[in-house]
């Protein structure tokens, strides 16, 4: 998994060159010496709209990149996903083309939701990705250290008639760090995305920073979350799933761009 993540991440960093290589040369500032030259160039430009001279090259490059990604694609639901869901009683909601993913489960009379985004893969430090020569050397080693990046997750625990608690967390290196714990008397305010709900949240007291709480209180909150599946298993799962979904979305993006350019 680690070596595949390194390869995919390196390719992701290199993606801007795909566009850069097709940028049209800068226009010169020399004015045409004959008046009708500008008119002919303008007319020719209109004729090429929708079928530019770069279209074929761009479509070909997109096809190459798409073929590479498809050859190295994982199953729709890799084994690590099945194992995590079965062992931790979570259900997953992952819609194609949507940045956010939701994990949900019940615990007694509680409904638990874990919301996270694949955009957190961009938080990986550039220093974490080796150069090509270093990468080859690393792949020849028996063990490789996995590249870790922080994944923010919002955990909501709801009890009917009792409101909801939202815990903001960061998962990295197999650990979950709690940033804040908020209580909402109206459970809908915990995750409703309407403008009215957002306005109501702004006026609420959100509680202290978690790190400012008594240490014993912090430990008890962490144990409280651990019992509900907000634990090391989840901390390891989130970065792996972010990587997996990002690759799926990138492959779909390539397909959409190829279809659009070639149409």
TORTIZA-251061 format. One record per residue: x, y, z of N, C-alpha, C, CB in turn; residue in one letter. Coordinates in steps of 0.02 Angstrom, whole numbers, plus 50000, padded with zeros to 5 digits. Glycine has a CB too. Example, Ala and Ser with C-alpha at 12.3 -4.5 7.8 and 13.67 -1.06 7.14 Angstrom:
506604971650390506154977550390506604983550390505654977650452A;506424988850354506844994750357506455000250394507044997050286S;
END
This chain:
500424993950000500005000050000500435006350000499535000150061X;500995006150041501405012150047501725014049982501935011250100X;502035009049946502375010649884501895013049831502755004649858X;501295010049830500795012349782500585019449797500175007749782X;500525021149862500335027949881500865032949860500205028449957X;501505031049869502045035449848502025036749774502715032549868X;501925031249734501905032149662501325036649641501845025449626X;500735035349670500145039349651500225046549673499515036349681X;500545047749731500625054449756501125058349713500865054349829X;501675054949693502165058149650501835060149584502765053449637X;501415055549556501075057049494500595062849504500695050849469X;500285063149564499815068649577500175075249578499445067449643X;500785075249608501175081449610501375083549540501795080549654X;501505078649497501745080149429501175082049382502115074349401X;500555081349405499995082449358499995089449327499355081349394X;500175094849363500145101349331500555101749267500385106549378X;501085097549260501485097749199501095095449139502105093449207X;500575091349151500145089149096499835095149062499605084249121X;499625099949104499315105949076499845110549049498885109449128X;500395111249087500905115949068501195114348999501465115949119X;501255107948983501565106048920501145107948860501685098748918X;500515109748872500075111348816499885118748815499455107148819X;500205122848857500065130048856500315132948790500375133648916X;499905136848758500095139748694500675144648703499505143248661X;501115145248654501675149948659501415157048669502105149648596X;501805161048704501595167948717501555171748651502095171448764X;501055176048646500965180148586501505185448583500265183248584X;501755186848524502245192248516501865198848514502665191248452X;502235204248526501935210848528502025214448461502225214948584X;502285210948411502395214248346501735215148310502885210148302X;501585221248289500965222648254501025220348182500805230148258X;500475217948152500485215848082500645221748037499825212648061X;501035220447985501235225747939500705227047886501895224047906X;500255222247876499735223147826499065222647861499795217847769X;498615227247845497975227647881497575221347876497585233447855X;497535218147816497085212347808497355206247843496985210947735X;497985206147865498265200347900497885199047965499015201347914X;497755204448004497395203648067496695200948055497355210348104X;496375203148002495695200747987495695193347971495395204747930X;496165191047932496205184047913496355179647974496745182847860X;496805182048019496965178148079496365177548124497545181348117X;495985183048129495395183048171494875178048144495085190048176X;494785177948080494305173348049494515166148058494215174947976X;495165164848051495415157948059495325155648130496155157448038X;495415160348179495335158548249494625156448264495525164348294X;494135159848234493435158048244493295151148216492965163248211X;493585149548160493465143048127493725137348170493795142948058X;494255138748209494545133248248494205132348315495275134548259X;493745136648335493415135948400493035129348403492935141748411X;493155125448458492835118948466493245113348435492155119048435X;493755115048396494195109848368494895112748360493925107248299X;495175114948417495825118048417496385113348397495975120948485X;496955116148378497515112048355497815107848411498045116548324X;497705109748474497985106048530497535100248552498105110748589X;496905100348530496415095548555496645088348549495775096448519X;496905086448490497105079548479497665077448525497315078548406X;498165081948534498725080348578498505079748651499275085648572X;498065084248671497815084048740497405077848752497405090348755X;496985076048705496585069948711497025063848716496105069248652X;497555063648675498025057948676498365057348744498545058648620X;498585063048771498935062948836498455060948892499235069848851X;497845063348889497345061348938497205053848934496685065248928X;497195051248874497075044048864497645039948894497005042348790X;498265042248886498835038748914498795038548990499495042048892X;498645044449019498595044849092498025040549118498505052149114X;497465040649082496875036649102497035029249099496275038349057X;497375027149047497555020049040498005017849097497895018748972X;498485022049115498935020349170498545019549235499475025749178X;498105024249250497715023949312497255017949313497315030249320X;496955016249257496505010549254496875003949264496115010449188X;497475003549236497884997449244498084996349317498504997849200X;498165001849354498395001349423497835002449474498945006349435X;497225002449449496645003749493496514997849539496025005349452X;496294999449600496084994249647495354992449635496194996649720X;495124987449670494424985549666493994991249693494284978949704X;493344991149674492884996349698492884996749774492184995049673X;492924990949806492974990849880493554986249899492304988349912X;494144989049909494734985049927494634981049991495344989549934X;495054976150001494994971750059495044975550124495524966350056X;495474980750127495554984350190494904987950210496134989450185X;494504989850161493864993050175493374987950204493564996450112X;493324982150172492874976950196493044974850267492894970850150X;493694973950280493914971750346493744976950399494664970350346X;493854983350384493704988650433492964989050448493964995350408X;492554989050396491834989750406491544983850446491474990250339X;491784977850431491544971950466491764971850539491774965650431X;492384973850552492654973550619492404979150664493404973650617X;492184984650634492024990550675491294992750670492464996250656X;490884988650637490154989850633489974996550602489864989450701X;490404999250559490235005450524489925003950456490865009750516X;489495008450433489265008450364489565014650331488475008550360X;489695014150265490015019650230489565022450177490675017350199X;489545029050172489175032550120489675036650079488615037250150X;489775034350017490275037349974489965038249905490925032949970X;489805044449887489485045849823490015048249773488925051149830X;490005045449713490475047249661490425054749646490365043149597X;490995058049640491015065049624490935069649683490495066649575X;490795066849742490715070849803491345070349846490095068549843X;491575075949870492205076349907492165073049976492415083549914X;491575073250007491505070950076491255063750080491035075450114X;491465060350132491285053350146491015052950217491895048450135X;490505048850227490215048050294490235040750317489485050550295X;490465039750378490425033250411489885033850465491115031150442X;489475028750472488945029050523488865022350558488285031250490X;488635022650620488495016650659488045018650718489165013350684X;487795013650752487415014850813487795012050872486695011750809X;487685015050930487995012650992487475013751046488685016351007X;487135008351066486595009051114486045013351084486845012051180X;485865018751119485355023351094485655029351057484925025851152X;486275028651035486625034051001486705032750926487315035151033X;486655038050888486825037750816487485041450807486255040950772X;487965038050778488635040850771488795041750697489165036350804X;489035047750679489245049250611489945052150611488745054150577X;490345049750564491035052350556491075055150486491575046650568X;491175061650480491205065050415491925067250402490725071150413X;492195065350342492865067450324492895068950249493395062050343X;493435072150228493495074350158494145071950127493455082050154X;494125070450061494725068050028495205073850013494545064449963X;494985080050022495425085750008496015085850056495035092250013X;495975082150111496515082150160497155078750133496305078550223X;497095075250077497695072250049498185077650026497515067549989X;497925083650014498345089249994498765091950052497935094849965X;498615089550113498995091750171499635087750181498565091150233X;499755082850137500375079050143500965083550128500375072950094X;501475083250170502055087450161502445085450099502515087150223X;502655090250056503065088549998503695084850017503235094849959X;503965086250077504575082950099504465075450109504835086150163X;503825073450114503675066450127503755062150064502975065650154X;503775065450006503815061749943504535061749917503335064749890X;504855055849910505555055649888505625056949814505845048849905X;506235058749794506385059449724506395052549692507055063149713X;506405052449624506355046149588506905041249608506365047349513X;507525043649613508085039149631507985036249701508755042849626X;507765040549746507645038249815507065033249817507495044149861X;506575034349772505995029949771506185022949750505465032749725X;506615022449698506835015949674507205012149728507275016649611X;507635015849764508015012749818507555010349873508535017749846X;507045014349889506575012549942506175006349924506105018249957X;505995005749860505594999949838505984993449842505345001049767X;506644993949841507064987949845507164985649917507734989249813X;506964989849963507024987950033506444983550053507064994250078X;506554979250102506024974650124505444978250157506304969450171X;505594983650193505074987250228505124994650209505124986350305X;504544997650201504515004750186504085008150239504235006050115X;504275014250256503865018050302503315021350262504285023250340X;502705020850286502135023750250502145031250259501475020750276X;501905034750206501855041950209501195043750243501895045050138X;501225047750295500635049450333500455056750322500735047950408X;499805058050323499575064950318498965065650363499405066950244X;498845071450390498285072350437497615072350401498365078850476X;497125069150431496445069050404495975071750458496235061750382X;495635077050443495155079850490494495076050484495045087450476X;494195074550540493555071150542493115074250595493645063550555X;492485075450577491995078050624491555072350648491575083750592X;491565070950712491185065450741490565068250776491625061350790X;489985065950756489355068150787489025062350822488885071350734X;488855063250885488505058150924487825061050944488925055950988X;487305057950921486625060650931486205055850973486285061950864X;485825058751020485335054951059484645058151048485515054751136X;484155054151032483495056751018483225060551078483015051050998X;483015066751066482735070951119483245074051164482265066951159X;483885072451155484415075051199484915079451163484775069251231X;484805080651099485285084651061485855080551034485555090251104X;486425083851023487005080450993487655083651016486955080650916X;488175079651013488855082051028489275081150965489165078151089X;489655086350948490105085950890490815086650914489945091350838X;491245081850895491945081850914492375082650852492135075450953X;492765087950848493235088950793493885085450808493345096550780X;494115081250761494705077150773495195077650714494515069850784X;495805075650727496315074950674496635068050683496855080650677X;496645064150628496945057450630497615057550592496475052150599X;498125055050623498785054550591499225049650629499125061450588X;499605045650591500075040850621499725036150670500635044550657X;499115034150654498755029350696498475032150760499205023850712X;498465038750767498205041850828497675046950810498765045150868X;497195047850855496665052750847496745058150900495965049550850X;496835064350877496895070050922496235073850921497495074650903X;495975075350980495345079150986495515086550990494935076751048X;495165090550949495275097850951494755101350992495275100650880X;494115099350985493585102751022492985098151030493385109250986X;492575099551080491965095751094491395100851102492035091151158X;490885100351060490325105151060489675101551073490295108950993X;489235104851109488565102051123488035106351089488435101651199X;487545103051057486985106451025486335103651055487005105450948X;485945108051085485305105951112484845103651056484975111551152X;484885107050999484505105050939484975100950895484225111250900X;484845094450889485295089950853485395091950781485035082950856X;484895095350751484955097250681485525102150669484305100250656X;485685106150720486215110950712486905107750707486215115850770X;486955101450727487605098050726487875097050656487555091350761X;487425095850607487675094550540487255097550483487715087250529X;486725101250500486325104350447486735109950414485665107250475X;486705110150346487125114750309486755120850282487445111150252X;486155122250306485775127950282486075134450309485035127350302X;485905140050276486155146550298485865148250367485965152050247X;485245146350379484935147650444485285143950500484195145850443X;485455137550488485805133650539486495136550552485855126350517X;486825138750499487495141550507487455147950548487815142950438X;486935151950537486845158150575486735156750649486265162250546X;486335151550663486185149850732486805147250768485635144650735X;487225143450732487835140750763488315146250783488185135950715X;488325151650745488805157050758488695160150827488755162350705X;488085160050851487945163250915488005158650975487265166050913X;488205152350964488235147551019488925147351051488035140650994X;488935145851114489575144551149489805137651129489495145251227X;490405137151101490635130751074491065126851122491015131951010X;491185129551181491595125951229492325127751225491515118551220X;492735125551273493445127151274493835122851224493735126151344X;494445124851210494895120551171495025114251212495565124151153X;495035108551178495105102251214495745101951255495085096451165X;496275104651227496925104351262496925108351327497475106951217X;496435112851336496405116951396496025113451453496075123551381X;495705107851438495335104251489495805100751538494865099151457X;495545099151597495925095151645496155088651612495505093651708X;496765086651626497045080751593496635074451604497755079651617X;496385073551664495965067751678495315067851638495795067351753X;495045073951628494445074651588494585073051515494165081851595X;495165075151491495365073451423495405065951414496035076751405X;495725062551462495795055251457495125051751456496215052651515X;494655054151495493995051051497493615052051431493585053751555X;493675058051402493365059251337493665054651284493465066651317X;494325053651286494655049251237494415042051245495415049651245X;494325039851307494055033051319493335032551296494105031251394X;492955037951306492255038251284492225037351208491935045151304X;492665040551171492675039951098492915032951077493125045251068X;493415030451112493695023851096493155018451099494275022151143X;492725018751149492185013851155491695014151097491805014951220X;491665019751063491195020751008491525019950940490895027651013X;492125017150939492455015750876492865021450848491965013750826X;492945026750886493375032350866494055031050897493075039450889X;494435026750863495035023850894495605023050843494875017150926X;496095019150862496675018050819496485015050752497185013650854X;496015010350752495795007250689495525012450641495255001850703X;495135017150667494865022450624495425027150601494325026450662X;495895028650646496445033150629496875030250573496885034550690X;496945023650571497325020450517496915020050452497545013550538X;496265019250460495825018350402495745024750362495145015950425X;495665030450395495495036650361496005038650307495435042250411X;496655038950321497125040850267497125035850209497835041350296X;497055029450224497045024350171496425025350126497035017250201X;495865026950157495255027750117495275034250078494635027550161X;495555039550107495635045850071496045044750008495955051250116X;496595041050014497015039649956496635035649904497645035749978X;496275030449926495885026249880495365030249842495555020549919X;494985034349877494455038149845494735043549798493995041449897X;495285046749819495585051849777495795048949710496185055049812X;496065042749711496265039549648495655038149604496655033149662X;495115035849634494495034549596494235040949565493955031349641X;494225046349603493955052649578494415055549524493875057749636X;495065054749532495535057149481495445053449415496265056349505X;495355046849419495245042849359494605044949324495205035349377X;494075046149363493445048449333493525055349302492885048549386X;493915059649334494055066349307494405065849240494475070449357X;494895061449235495245060449171494765058349117495805055249179X;494315053649134493835051149085493365056849062493425045349114X;493125060749109492685066249092493025071449048492425069549154X;493655073149065494025078049025494165075348955494665079849060X;494345069048950494475066148884493835066248841494725058848891X;493265064448871492635064448834492455071448810492075061548876X;492565076348853492385083248836492835085948781492425087748898X;493495085148788493965087848739493875084648670494685086948763X;493745078148670493705074448606493025075048573493865067248617X;492525077648608491845078048578491815083248523491335079748632X;
END
